[in-house]
Amino acid sequence: MSDKKCIAIASDHAGFALKTMVKELLVAEGYTVRDLGADSEESVDYPDFGYAMGEVISSGEVQYGIVICGSGIGISIAANRFKSVRAALCHSVETAKLSRQHNDANVLALGARVLDQNIALECVDTFLTTGFEGDRHQRRVNKLGEKGE
């Protein structure tokens, strides 16, 4: 992973173990990690953590984030409630790559219960090292910010 930055990370209880692994990988690679919780496997509500991610992305405190819940679906929906968030639920290295190249995704969403841990870590690496292609994709990304609250 290149370009050392601060990355925010958040999960619910189902994503806590994978979040811990991802955080360890990021720290080992020299990233500063802003952990938004959860802090254990004790049951919590995923929207709270998706919203926390949306807030730090929207405020500009961090440029990129990673959210994790059991399926990745709920927490990505919560994060995407924020106009400036483009959270992409990825299930393969290819989807992580395309989410950055074509959609300029700024939040990677992962499902801890549906994704192999090694693939999840590869998705993280790919997401953080792949650039946005811009060009024809920029027009489409611009449209993503036109609707909503």
C-alpha positions in Angstrom: 0.0 0.0 0.0 1.3 3.4 -0.9 0.5 7.0 0.0 0.3 6.8 3.8 -2.9 8.5 4.9 -5.4 8.4 7.8 -8.1 5.8 7.2 -11.3 5.6 9.2 -12.6 2.2 10.1 -15.9 1.2 11.6 -17.9 -2.0 12.2 -20.8 -3.4 14.2 -20.3 -6.5 16.4 -20.5 -8.9 13.5 -17.6 -7.1 11.8 -15.5 -6.5 14.9 -13.1 -9.5 14.3 -12.5 -8.6 10.7 -12.2 -4.9 11.6 -9.4 -5.8 14.0 -7.5 -7.7 11.3 -7.9 -4.9 8.8 -6.8 -2.4 11.4 -3.6 -4.4 12.2 -2.8 -4.7 8.5 -3.2 -0.9 8.0 -1.1 0.0 11.0 1.6 -2.5 9.8 1.6 -0.7 6.4 2.1 2.7 8.0 -1.4 4.1 7.9 -2.9 6.1 10.7 -6.2 4.4 11.6 -9.1 6.3 13.1 -11.3 3.6 14.8 -14.9 4.6 15.0 -16.0 1.4 16.9 -17.5 -1.0 17.7 -15.1 -1.9 20.4 -16.2 -5.6 21.0 -18.5 -8.3 19.7 -21.3 -7.2 22.1 -24.4 -6.5 20.0 -24.7 -3.0 18.6 -26.7 -1.3 15.8 -24.8 -1.0 12.5 -26.5 2.3 11.5 -24.7 4.1 14.3 -21.3 3.1 12.8 -22.3 3.7 9.2 -23.5 7.2 10.3 -20.2 7.8 12.2 -18.3 7.0 9.0 -20.5 9.3 7.0 -19.9 12.1 9.4 -16.1 11.9 9.2 -16.0 11.6 5.4 -18.5 14.5 5.0 -16.6 16.7 7.3 -13.3 16.0 5.5 -11.6 14.6 8.6 -10.6 11.6 6.5 -10.6 11.0 2.8 -11.2 7.2 2.9 -13.0 4.7 5.2 -13.7 1.0 5.6 -17.0 -0.2 7.1 -17.8 -3.8 8.1 -20.9 -5.6 9.2 -22.2 -9.1 8.9 -23.2 -8.8 5.2 -21.8 -5.3 4.5 -25.2 -4.3 3.2 -26.7 -2.5 6.2 -23.6 -0.5 7.2 -23.0 0.5 3.5 -26.7 1.7 3.3 -26.2 3.8 6.5 -22.9 5.3 5.2 -24.5 6.1 1.8 -27.1 8.3 3.5 -24.5 11.1 3.4 -24.3 12.9 0.1 -20.5 13.0 -0.1 -20.1 9.3 0.7 -19.7 6.7 -2.1 -19.6 3.5 -0.1 -19.1 0.4 -2.3 -19.9 -3.1 -1.0 -17.2 -5.2 -2.5 -17.0 -9.0 -2.5 -13.9 -9.5 -4.7 -10.6 -7.9 -5.6 -12.1 -7.0 -9.0 -15.1 -5.1 -7.4 -12.8 -3.3 -5.1 -10.7 -2.2 -8.0 -13.6 -1.1 -10.1 -15.2 0.8 -7.2 -12.2 3.0 -7.2 -11.4 3.2 -10.9 -15.0 3.9 -12.1 -16.9 5.1 -9.1 -14.2 7.0 -7.1 -15.6 5.2 -4.0 -14.3 6.7 -0.8 -15.6 4.0 1.6 -15.1 0.3 1.2 -17.8 -1.9 2.7 -17.2 -5.5 3.5 -19.3 -8.4 4.8 -17.6 -10.3 7.6 -20.0 -13.3 7.5 -19.9 -13.7 3.7 -16.3 -12.9 2.7 -13.2 -15.0 3.2 -10.8 -13.0 5.4 -7.9 -13.3 3.0 -10.0 -11.9 0.2 -11.2 -9.1 2.5 -7.6 -8.1 3.1 -6.8 -8.2 -0.6 -9.9 -6.0 -1.2 -8.6 -3.5 1.3 -5.1 -3.4 -0.3 -6.7 -3.0 -3.8 -9.1 -0.3 -2.7 -6.4 1.8 -1.1 -3.9 1.4 -4.0 -6.2 1.9 -7.0 -6.7 5.3 -8.4 -9.8 6.9 -9.9 -9.6 6.9 -13.7 -11.6 10.1 -14.1 -12.4 11.0 -17.7 -15.8 9.6 -18.7 -16.3 8.3 -15.2 -16.1 11.8 -13.7 -19.3 12.9 -15.3 -21.1 9.9 -13.7 -19.6 10.4 -10.3 -20.7 14.1 -10.4 -24.2 12.9 -11.0 -24.0 10.8 -7.8 -23.7 14.0 -5.7 -26.7 15.7 -7.4 -29.5 14.0 -5.7 -30.3 13.4 -2.0 -30.3 15.4 1.1 
